[in-house]
Structures are given as structure tokens and as C-alpha cells.
Amino acid sequence: MPLAAWVILAAALFSIGLYGVTSRRGAIGILLSVELMANAVNLLFISFGRYRGDHLGQVFTLFAVALTVAEVVIGLALVILLHRVRRSDVRVDEVKELHG
Amino acid sequence: MSLPIELALVALFTPAAMAVILALVPPLRRTGRPAAWLSVLAASISLGASVWLFADQLGHPSRDLLESVRWLPHAGAAMANVGLRIDGISAGMTLVVTLVAFCVQVFSLDYMRSEPAADLGRYFTYHSFFIFSMLLLVLAPNLLQLFFGWELVGLTSYLLIGFYFKKPSAAKAAVKAFWVTKLADTGLLLALVVLYTHTGGFEWTSHPGAEVATIITLLLFVAVMGKSAQFPLHVWLPDAMEGPTPVSALLHAATMVAAGVYLIVRTNPLFAQAEFTREVMVWIGSFTAVFAAVIACVQTDIKKVLAYSTCSQLGYMVAALGAGSVMGGYFHLTTHAFFKALLFLAAGSVIHAVHSNEMSDMGGLWKRMKLTTIVFVIGSVSLAGIPGLAGFFSKDLILEGMLESGHTVPWLMLLGAAFLTAFYMGRVLFTAFFGELSEKAKHAHEGGWEMQLPLVLLAIPALGAGYFASRFAGMWHLEYELHLNLEAGAASGLAILGFAVAYVMYGRGAPVATPAILRPIAKLAASGVLDRFYEGLYRVLGLKLAGAVGFFDRYVVDGLMNLSGYLALTAGQKLRRLQSGNVRDYVFVVAFAIFALSAFGILR
């Protein structure tokens, strides 16, 4: 497969993720969408790494995966806390106590 | 450390230690009389050390000792030292200060007897502190330490004038004295700054050049005019008589007001370089001598007469120093300290007996108070410069110095002042001590031994100090000779004439009426025109300036602060609307920003 195909695939994944983040109301759904976007970027890293012919892209991806895990952990922790406080489905539209 | 240094340290720090103990141990201070006796003990130790120091100095007239430690370190070298300088000038002044202070404290034991115990303790604490401050000034090796002593005596003066602070007039007088002298002290502070900028030190022996020396000495002279009550900054001294009479004797006659004259004597190497300043001093001094003597002639309060007399005599000293007669000025300072302290204490003895300051309440006191009358006569005659007494020698020296330096008009003014001096002292003598026994004086009697002893002690130098003039002069390698010529004769003749005129006018028990010639002056003195001038000046300059500075502070300095606060606050109010709290809004912003940046990057 040519590089362009991988880039198009990654862009498609990213766009799906972005659509998910903007359209979903549940916190879990948003987190999943964010994860999709992150993986689209990882895919790009690997593709371009392959294209360049070295391992730099894969190294970056490993770091990015680890960081994404940390991000998800914090996100899920927030979701659990919100759930405990509100005792209902976590709808992000309803959580706006900190607005200016 | 040599013996004189040790003696000076004892003289300096015994009263200081006593003041600290009395100040920090209120139960001791509030006991009153024991505290008073402790203070007298400290003063007597200080006096003993000073006598020894002075006797030692007489044995080595040309000795000039300096002992100092580094005080303000500055880039390796010392910026200023603190220490003791012992030479003929400071040893003599130390003796004068401690002797008068001792006499005054002993006198106060009886004079202040009826004060509440706590107030008595406070009074003597101030007195002990005064001795320390004054000696700190006198023994200072440089101008910076002298300045500290100078301010401390100003403080004790304020505290002691306001001793009866429950009396509004006393509180006002204290504040007035403080303000006027502080205003003048700015001159000393500025002189220090100029001296340091030009020579890098605070030594009065330096040679900063004629112009700078003139500026420095003019600034110093402003401070002297305040402290030594020279026209037009003399206004605080008559008001300072609100303090207890022994305080007037010590601070406002003998020692503190003489600090200004002492400053000139000390810094004479600088003054010697400043021709113009000395010319100013001659004229201001002579004018003050005459002016204050004239006002003294119309006062009815015995203390006010003596206060204006002090002004007048300080004018003599300043004029003498201006004419270059350092010996004359300093010698007159010394003799004046003795006889004026004596006069004030004698007046205190009278006031204590008749419970009034007014001379019309006195009269015929000779019949009730023999000793007081005798010492008052000695003091008056000495002050007037009748030949043979201390005042004659010093005044003669001043007049001679004036004539030698070619100041004929000031010399005539001082001669006139000599006549007036004899006249107003004669007026006090004949109305208060001789003539008919007045109503209030009927039950008058001498005070206890505590009041009599200092009178006798001070009467001795008031009589005989003049005979030590040559020993005194020897300390500066000067020759002293009494020239019994026409000039000396003129001065003493005028003095005798003054007494004679006073006798003719008041000698036959006439009431204390103001002579017709002097009535306009009395009116002028009573109107307080100078006070009102200062008040007007204060209103116009002081308040307007304060108003302008206040306006600047309120609207410009504070305005800038308030403006920045207002801007930050308003900006925050506007920006808070961006923070909707809606997660999807943020995501849209982020996504839109990404698209915009990408588009920018591609299309560029």
C-alpha cells in the first residue's frame, strides 16, 4: 500500500474521532473518541517512520501510547468521581460549575 | 586606655546606666525619692570623674586625646567612628555640664518635693538621660556623633519642657520647641551630607575648600540659630519656660542652648575657612543680643526676663565667635553657664516661696530670703559685667575681640546690650528683692538645704571663674591679658549706669510699670508678631505644600495603582464570558483553531 493510503486512513480515523468528541454527550464516549484520534496520530507516526526507513516513528509511537494510557487513566478517574458525586450517567453538558 | 579616657567613660556612662535602669524598672522609678537619690548619686559620680578629668587636663594643657572604635563599616574603611575626644574644650565643657547638672538635680530634690512619686522618678530619669546625651555631644570626636548627641538633648529638652504635659500650655511649648529646633537641625543634617560628599568623612578639621566650607558652616549656623535661640529662631526659648524652673536652669540657660555655641567652637577649623559665615554670625549675634535685651526689659515674668537674657547672652557668644574670638565666645559660655544657672535656681527658689512667676507678686524678699537675695545679686552683677566678677572678664574679652576685628557697629550694639542687661537685671532686683514686702512674699522662706547648697556652689564660680581666664586660655596656647583700657571702662561704666537707671526708676518700691519709652516694644513683644509670622508661613508654605504633595499622592500615585487594578478587573469581567463551562465549546474552538492553522500553513 502506498503512503497516501495510510495517511488517508489516518485522516479518516482522526475525523471520526473528532466527530465523536464533538457530538457525544456521555463522558465515556468522548474518551473513546479521543482514543481514536490518538491512535490515528500513532498510525501516522508509524507510516511516516516506515516511509523514512528508520525506527524513529515506532519509538515515538511507544511514547505516545504510554502517554495516552496516562491520559485515559486521569479521564476515567474523573468519570468515576463525577459518577459518584452525581449518581447518574455522566453527561458533560451538565458539568459546568467552573464556568466564568 | 589611658586614665582620661576611662574617666570620661565613667562620666558618660554612669548617668546613662542610671537612666536605663530607671526607665526599664518602673517599680523603682515610681518610688520617687529613692529614684531621685540614685539619679543624684549617678550625677555626683559623673561630676567627680569630670573634676578629676579636668584637673588632669590642667596638668597637661596641650593634650589632645582621641579614642575611637569603628562604627559604620564601609568598603573596608570606616565610614564613621564613635569615640571620645578629650582636649581642653571638651574637658572644660564636661565639667561645666556635670557641675550644673549636679547642682540642678540636688536643687530639684527640694523644689520638686510636692510632685507625685511617679512623676518625680520620671523627672530624674530624664535628667540622668540628659547628662548622657549632653556629654555624648561634648565628647564627640566627629560631627556625626555630635549630631546624635545634639538630637538626644533636643529630645530631653522636649520631654522636660513638657514635663507638666497635662497643662496645655506646657504641651504646646514642648511641641513648639521641638518643631523649631528640628527645623533648624535640618541644617546640621544637610551640613553632614555636604561634608561627607566633599571629604568622605565627618571630621571638622578637614579642608573642603572655601566655597564648600561656607556652605557647610552656613548650614551648621542654621542649626545653631535654632539650638542657641538666635533671632529669628529664638521663639521657642521663652515658651520653654513652661518647664520646671530647674530644667530651665540646666537646659535652657546653662548647657543645652549653649550646645549651639559649643558646636561652633568645636567646628571652628571649618568656620575659620568661611569668612562670609562669620560676618553673618557677627550681625545676627549682635542683633539678637540687643533685640532680646530690649524685650527682657518689658517682661513681667521673672523667668521670661531670664530667658530673653539667655538669648541675648548667646547672641554675645555667637557674635564673638563670628569675630574670630573663640576664646571670648567659649569663655563667656562657661561663665554664663554658672551665673545664669545660678540666677535661674535663685528664681526657682523665689518661685517656690511665693508660688508665682510674676515680679509684681514678689517684692521685699530680702527681708525673708537672705541667701537667695545674695546669690541673685551675685548672679545679676556677674551677668551685667561689673568689674571683678566672672561675667566681666568674659564680656570684656568679647568686646575686645569685636573691636580688634574691626566690627565697630556690632561693638556698639553689644555695648548697648550691656547697658540694657544691667538695666533689666536691676529692674528684677529692685522690684522683686527690695522695697516693700508684698502680700504673697509675707510667708516666704528659704527652701531646705537641698535648695541652698546648689546656690552656694554655683555662686562661687559666678564670682571667681574670671580669675581662671589665663589658665583657661593656656589650654589653647593663648595668652590672656586683661586690658584695663577705655573700652573695658566703657562697658563697666555702662553696666553701672544701667543699674543706676534701674534704681532711679524702680528703687523706691515703684510697681513694675513699663517705662513709657519701652511701651511700644512691650506691645510688640506681647503681640507675638513673630509667632504669627511663623504661623502664617506654616499655613502658606507648610499646609499648601502638604496639600500639593497629598494631591499628588492621592490622585497620581494612588491613581496609577487604582487604574491598573481597574483595567485588570474589567479585562477579567470581559474575558470570563469565554469560559462557558461547556466541553463541546472548547472542543470546537480547538478543532477550529487546528483547521485555521492548517489552512494558514498550507495556503501561505
Contacts between the chains, C-beta under 8 A, distances in Angstrom:
chain1	res1	chain2	res2	distance
A	18	B	591	5.9
A	21	B	587	5.2
A	22	B	584	5.8
A	22	B	587	5.3
A	22	B	588	6.4
A	22	B	591	6.9
A	30	B	583	7.4
A	92	B	583	4.3
A	92	B	584	7.4
A	93	B	582	6.5
A	93	B	583	7.4
A	93	B	584	7.4
A	95	B	581	7.7
A	95	B	583	7.6
A	96	B	580	7.0
A	96	B	581	2.8
A	96	B	582	5.9
A	97	B	581	7.0
A	98	B	579	7.7
A	98	B	581	5.8
A	99	B	579	5.4
A	99	B	580	5.3
A	99	B	581	2.6
A	99	B	582	7.4
A	100	B	575	7.5
A	100	B	576	3.1
A	100	B	577	6.5
A	100	B	578	7.0
A	100	B	579	3.3
A	100	B	580	7.7
A	100	B	581	7.7
